[in-house]
Amino acid sequence: MTAPTAPKLRLLEQWSRSVAEIAAAQRGPGFVPALLAGVKKLVDFDFVMVFAYAGTSRPLTLADTLDAERHGVIAEDYADGPFLLDPFFRLVEEGRRAGCYRLHDVAPDHFRRSEYFRIHYGRTGIGEEIGVFFDVGAGLTGVTSFSRWDAAPAITRADLDMLRALEPAIGALCAGHWSNLHARREPPQPRAAHPAYASLTLREREIITMVLRGHSTESIAMQLSISPGTVKIHRKNIYRKMKVSTQAELFAAFLGLATGSYSPRDMEAPPQIPQRLRPSR
């Protein structure tokens, strides 16, 4: 056995054992913890969340490894409306049913300046996410999000490459675990419309979403093939029709289109970052 071959065999053996443990836990409550534990042998993450999306209906929070307080702040608040502005949700809207994506690689140019980032990521302590997409069937798309807190080391190219190599197995295992989800989920509930929504044109509705997702004026203009000046005019008209003067008010009004109200909770203390262990290689 050559020297370079031994580490490869060790990695293969570790992942093979992990897949066996994950498969044994399918359809049971230990599936997601086993999935995280298996992945962490190769790439370190702090927690995992799994959502299933069906159009603009409230997503299903399938599972997570968060404690009860952080589950409410991070998972439930997200599903109450902010998910509509999530870069991962945008990929689902575009028809992605498989693949592995780093959040910041698919986010708009001004994502970190957006009200969505400030309200959601600014209060949750999430630093980075990599989403593994899988097809649940019956119009449902699942996303398993492997995450790190913002005080944790940044995700490296090697981390991303490793998770992309694992993605086909992760996606298949998740799809198998939730294969009967469509048979037991409740019908989606219609969303209440904001009173001013009917007065917006289709282009204005498109722009309001892009603004709140974190697109700059220049990015919107380029993607819609219009001038930056035209974008500014549309934004002015949107603010006037929605009777708002700040992006924070626009964000609240946008969520009003979906839920009627949005009162995010706050965590009592910032996330405690566990001592990080180097994954076995």
C-alpha positions in Angstrom: 0.0 0.0 0.0 1.5 3.3 -1.1 1.7 6.2 1.4 -0.9 8.4 -0.4 -3.3 5.5 -0.6 -3.6 4.9 3.1 -5.2 8.3 4.0 -7.7 7.8 1.1 -8.7 4.4 2.4 -9.1 5.8 5.9 -11.4 8.6 4.6 -13.4 6.0 2.6 -13.7 3.7 5.6 -14.9 6.6 7.9 -17.5 7.7 5.4 -18.6 4.2 4.7 -19.2 3.5 8.4 -21.0 6.8 8.7 -23.3 6.0 5.8 -24.1 2.7 7.4 -25.0 4.4 10.7 -27.1 7.1 9.0 -29.0 4.5 6.9 -29.7 2.5 10.1 -31.2 5.6 11.7 -33.5 6.4 8.7 -37.1 7.0 9.6 -36.2 7.5 13.2 -35.4 10.5 15.4 -31.7 9.8 15.4 -31.3 10.4 11.6 -30.3 14.0 11.6 -27.9 13.8 14.5 -26.3 10.7 12.8 -26.1 12.7 9.5 -24.3 15.6 11.2 -22.0 13.3 13.2 -21.0 11.5 10.0 -20.3 14.7 8.0 -18.4 16.2 10.9 -15.8 13.3 10.6 -14.8 14.9 7.3 -16.0 18.6 7.5 -16.6 20.4 10.8 -20.0 22.1 11.3 -21.8 23.4 14.4 -25.4 22.4 13.6 -27.7 21.4 10.8 -31.3 22.5 9.8 -33.6 20.9 7.2 -36.5 22.7 5.5 -38.9 21.6 2.8 -40.3 24.2 0.4 -43.4 24.1 -1.7 -43.9 27.4 -3.5 -44.4 30.4 -1.3 -46.2 28.5 1.4 -44.7 28.4 4.8 -41.8 25.9 4.6 -41.8 22.8 6.7 -39.1 22.7 9.4 -38.3 19.0 9.1 -35.5 18.8 11.7 -32.5 20.6 13.3 -29.9 20.0 15.9 -30.5 23.3 17.7 -31.6 23.7 21.3 -35.2 24.8 22.0 -34.4 28.5 22.3 -32.3 28.7 19.1 -34.8 26.6 17.3 -37.5 29.2 17.9 -35.3 32.2 17.0 -33.5 30.6 14.0 -35.9 28.1 12.5 -39.4 29.2 13.4 -38.9 32.9 12.9 -37.3 32.2 9.5 -40.3 30.1 8.4 -42.7 32.9 9.4 -41.7 34.9 6.4 -38.0 35.8 6.0 -37.5 32.6 4.0 -39.0 34.4 1.0 -35.7 36.4 0.8 -33.3 33.5 1.4 -30.8 32.8 -1.4 -31.4 29.1 -1.0 -35.2 29.6 -1.5 -34.4 31.6 -4.6 -32.6 28.6 -6.0 -35.6 26.4 -5.2 -37.8 28.9 -7.1 -35.5 28.6 -10.0 -36.0 24.8 -10.1 -32.9 23.5 -8.3 -33.7 20.0 -6.9 -30.1 18.8 -6.3 -26.7 20.2 -5.7 -24.5 21.7 -3.0 -24.3 25.5 -2.6 -22.5 27.8 -0.2 -24.9 30.6 0.9 -22.5 33.5 0.3 -21.6 32.2 -3.2 -25.2 32.4 -4.4 -26.2 35.6 -2.5 -26.7 39.0 -4.2 -23.9 41.6 -4.2 -25.3 43.6 -1.3 -26.6 40.7 0.7 -24.7 41.7 3.9 -26.2 45.1 3.7 -29.8 43.9 3.2 -32.5 44.2 5.8 -33.0 40.4 5.6 -29.4 39.8 6.6 -29.6 42.4 9.4 -32.8 41.0 10.8 -32.2 37.3 10.4 -28.4 36.7 10.4 -27.6 39.7 12.6 -29.7 38.3 15.4 -29.1 34.5 15.0 -25.3 34.4 15.1 -25.1 32.2 12.0 -21.9 32.7 10.1 -21.9 30.4 7.1 -24.2 27.8 5.6 -23.8 25.2 2.9 -27.1 23.8 1.6 -27.6 20.3 0.1 -30.7 20.2 -2.0 -32.8 17.1 -2.5 -36.1 16.2 -4.2 -38.8 15.0 -1.8 -41.4 14.5 -4.5 -44.9 15.9 -4.9 -43.6 19.4 -5.5 -41.5 19.5 -2.3 -37.8 20.4 -2.4 -35.7 19.8 0.7 -32.6 21.7 1.7 -30.3 20.4 4.4 -28.2 23.3 5.7 -24.9 22.6 7.3 -24.0 25.7 9.4 -21.3 27.4 11.5 -21.7 30.2 14.0 -20.1 33.5 13.0 -17.3 33.1 15.5 -16.2 29.8 13.9 -13.5 29.5 11.2 -14.6 30.4 7.7 -15.6 27.6 5.3 -12.6 26.9 3.0 -12.6 25.7 -0.6 -11.5 22.3 0.6 -14.5 22.2 3.0 -16.8 23.0 0.2 -15.2 20.5 -2.2 -15.5 17.8 0.4 -19.2 18.4 1.0 -19.8 18.6 -2.7 -18.2 15.1 -3.0 -20.6 13.9 -0.2 -23.7 15.6 -1.7 -25.1 12.7 -3.8 -25.1 10.4 -0.8 -26.5 13.1 1.6 -29.2 14.0 -0.9 -30.2 10.4 -1.4 -30.2 9.6 2.3 -32.4 12.7 3.1 -34.8 11.9 0.2 -35.2 8.4 1.5 -35.7 9.5 5.1 -38.5 11.9 4.1 -39.9 10.0 1.2 -43.4 9.8 2.6 -43.6 13.4 3.7 -46.0 14.4 1.0 -48.5 11.9 2.2 -48.7 13.3 5.7 -48.3 17.1 5.3 -51.2 19.5 5.6 -52.4 21.4 2.6 -50.6 24.8 2.2 -52.4 27.8 3.7 -53.0 30.8 1.5 -51.1 33.9 2.4 -52.9 37.2 3.2 -52.0 40.0 0.9 -50.8 43.4 2.1 -53.4 46.1 1.4 -51.1 47.9 -1.0 -49.9 44.9 -2.9 -52.6 45.0 -5.5 -51.4 48.5 -6.5 -47.9 47.3 -7.4 -47.1 46.4 -11.0 -45.4 43.0 -11.7 -42.1 44.8 -12.3 -42.5 46.6 -8.9 -43.2 43.3 -7.1 -40.1 41.9 -8.8 -37.9 44.8 -7.7 -39.2 44.9 -4.1 -38.1 41.3 -3.7 -34.7 41.9 -5.3 -34.1 45.0 -3.1 -34.9 43.1 0.1 -32.8 40.1 -1.0 -29.7 42.3 -1.2 -29.3 43.3 -4.8 -27.8 46.7 -5.5 -29.4 49.1 -7.9 -26.8 48.2 -10.5 -27.4 44.5 -10.0 -31.1 44.9 -10.4 -30.6 47.0 -13.6 -28.2 44.4 -15.1 -30.5 41.4 -14.4 -33.7 43.1 -15.6 -32.0 44.8 -18.6 -33.1 48.3 -17.5 -31.2 51.4 -16.5 -30.2 52.2 -12.9 -32.3 55.4 -13.2 -35.4 53.3 -14.1 -34.7 51.1 -11.0 -34.6 54.2 -8.8 -37.9 55.4 -10.2 -39.5 52.0 -9.5 -38.1 52.1 -6.0 -39.5 55.5 -5.4 -42.9 54.4 -6.6 -42.8 51.3 -4.4 -42.1 53.3 -1.3 -44.9 55.7 -2.1 -47.4 53.0 -2.8 -46.4 50.9 0.3 -46.4 54.1 2.4 -42.9 53.4 3.8 -39.7 55.5 3.9 -37.0 53.0 5.0 -35.9 49.5 4.0 -36.8 48.4 7.5 -40.4 49.5 6.9 -40.4 48.0 3.5 -39.1 44.7 5.0 -42.0 44.7 7.5 -44.5 45.5 4.8 -43.1 42.7 2.6 -43.5 40.2 5.4 -47.0 41.5 6.0 -47.8 40.2 2.5 -47.0 36.7 3.8 -48.0 36.6 7.5 -49.7 39.8 8.5 -47.1 40.4 11.2 -43.6 39.5 12.2 -42.3 39.8 15.7 -38.9 38.1 15.9 -37.7 36.7 19.1 -34.3 37.3 20.6 -31.9 34.9 22.1 -30.9 35.5 25.7 -27.2 34.8 25.0 -25.0 34.5 22.0 -24.3 30.9 20.8 -21.5 29.2 22.7 -18.9 28.0 20.2 -17.7 24.5 21.1 -14.1 23.6 21.0 -13.4 22.7 17.4 -11.7 19.5 16.6 -9.8 19.0 13.4 -11.7 16.4 11.3 -9.9 13.1 10.9 -8.1 12.9 7.6 
